[in-house]
Amino acid sequence: MRLAFAKFTAFLSDTLWSKQGQMGLLQDWIPWLVGLFINPVTLGYYLWSFQAIDKVIQDLETSDVLEIDKLEIDQFVINLYSQK
């Protein structure tokens, strides 16, 4: 999505190809590296970590290691995000 937006913006500003003293978007390797490799890896990591944390919480809920009070957790989260 970002790469498509960057290409559209570069097309509108006429900076897709290089001109005297500048490098065009299609010739610069950094946006391509970020758009094609780094962004999907980062997104995949966040999706994996959310699932892993959810599994840990479910395992803790089913185990007898500790007691979890949903009301107390919800109240803590509400207090974190409430505006003061």
C-alpha beads as a LAMMPS data file, in Angstrom:
LAMMPS data file: protein, C-alpha beads

84 atoms
83 bonds

1 atom types
1 bond types

-500.0 500.0 xlo xhi
-500.0 500.0 ylo yhi
-500.0 500.0 zlo zhi

Masses

1 110.0

Atoms # bond

1 1 1 0.000 0.000 0.000
2 1 1 2.742 2.441 0.941
3 1 1 4.757 1.553 -2.123
4 1 1 1.735 2.147 -4.343
5 1 1 1.163 5.506 -2.660
6 1 1 4.842 6.381 -3.086
7 1 1 4.727 5.462 -6.779
8 1 1 1.553 7.483 -7.288
9 1 1 3.061 10.496 -5.531
10 1 1 6.284 10.186 -7.520
11 1 1 4.269 9.980 -10.727
12 1 1 2.334 13.135 -9.857
13 1 1 5.469 15.032 -8.876
14 1 1 7.377 13.727 -11.915
15 1 1 10.120 12.131 -9.806
16 1 1 9.823 8.514 -10.928
17 1 1 12.990 8.785 -13.012
18 1 1 16.143 10.671 -12.180
19 1 1 16.884 14.155 -13.340
20 1 1 19.997 16.257 -13.020
21 1 1 21.188 16.049 -9.404
22 1 1 18.504 13.699 -8.038
23 1 1 17.593 10.022 -7.995
24 1 1 14.135 8.928 -9.091
25 1 1 11.949 6.586 -7.056
26 1 1 12.217 3.744 -9.562
27 1 1 16.037 3.888 -9.420
28 1 1 16.403 4.174 -5.634
29 1 1 16.673 0.744 -3.974
30 1 1 15.773 1.815 -0.395
31 1 1 11.981 2.256 -0.907
32 1 1 11.863 -1.061 -2.770
33 1 1 13.757 -2.841 0.005
34 1 1 11.489 -1.402 2.679
35 1 1 8.269 -1.924 0.733
36 1 1 8.945 -5.449 -0.446
37 1 1 10.854 -7.009 2.453
38 1 1 10.930 -5.054 5.694
39 1 1 7.244 -4.073 5.910
40 1 1 5.877 -7.625 5.343
41 1 1 8.368 -9.106 7.807
42 1 1 7.414 -6.535 10.443
43 1 1 3.702 -7.130 9.850
44 1 1 4.203 -10.890 10.067
45 1 1 6.100 -10.519 13.335
46 1 1 3.315 -8.464 14.900
47 1 1 0.645 -10.910 13.746
48 1 1 2.667 -13.836 15.120
49 1 1 3.356 -12.092 18.441
50 1 1 -0.325 -11.248 18.985
51 1 1 -1.247 -14.891 18.457
52 1 1 1.593 -16.071 20.709
53 1 1 0.574 -13.708 23.518
54 1 1 -3.052 -14.812 23.180
55 1 1 -1.951 -18.459 23.489
56 1 1 0.096 -17.661 26.605
57 1 1 -2.879 -15.909 28.189
58 1 1 -5.171 -18.843 27.367
59 1 1 -2.656 -21.293 28.851
60 1 1 -2.412 -19.204 32.015
61 1 1 -6.197 -19.056 32.299
62 1 1 -6.521 -22.840 32.100
63 1 1 -3.631 -23.573 34.444
64 1 1 -3.724 -23.464 38.233
65 1 1 -0.559 -21.373 38.403
66 1 1 -2.374 -18.105 39.012
67 1 1 -5.824 -16.674 39.347
68 1 1 -7.017 -14.286 36.692
69 1 1 -9.795 -11.851 37.435
70 1 1 -11.210 -10.569 34.133
71 1 1 -12.877 -7.620 35.841
72 1 1 -9.576 -6.499 37.377
73 1 1 -7.781 -6.794 34.030
74 1 1 -10.510 -4.872 32.223
75 1 1 -10.430 -2.140 34.856
76 1 1 -6.634 -1.874 34.546
77 1 1 -6.853 -1.557 30.765
78 1 1 -9.614 1.040 30.978
79 1 1 -7.533 3.084 33.422
80 1 1 -4.536 2.940 31.072
81 1 1 -6.433 4.313 28.115
82 1 1 -8.826 6.714 29.801
83 1 1 -8.164 10.402 29.393
84 1 1 -7.375 12.279 32.537

Bonds

1 1 1 2
2 1 2 3
3 1 3 4
4 1 4 5
5 1 5 6
6 1 6 7
7 1 7 8
8 1 8 9
9 1 9 10
10 1 10 11
11 1 11 12
12 1 12 13
13 1 13 14
14 1 14 15
15 1 15 16
16 1 16 17
17 1 17 18
18 1 18 19
19 1 19 20
20 1 20 21
21 1 21 22
22 1 22 23
23 1 23 24
24 1 24 25
25 1 25 26
26 1 26 27
27 1 27 28
28 1 28 29
29 1 29 30
30 1 30 31
31 1 31 32
32 1 32 33
33 1 33 34
34 1 34 35
35 1 35 36
36 1 36 37
37 1 37 38
38 1 38 39
39 1 39 40
40 1 40 41
41 1 41 42
42 1 42 43
43 1 43 44
44 1 44 45
45 1 45 46
46 1 46 47
47 1 47 48
48 1 48 49
49 1 49 50
50 1 50 51
51 1 51 52
52 1 52 53
53 1 53 54
54 1 54 55
55 1 55 56
56 1 56 57
57 1 57 58
58 1 58 59
59 1 59 60
60 1 60 61
61 1 61 62
62 1 62 63
63 1 63 64
64 1 64 65
65 1 65 66
66 1 66 67
67 1 67 68
68 1 68 69
69 1 69 70
70 1 70 71
71 1 71 72
72 1 72 73
73 1 73 74
74 1 74 75
75 1 75 76
76 1 76 77
77 1 77 78
78 1 78 79
79 1 79 80
80 1 80 81
81 1 81 82
82 1 82 83
83 1 83 84
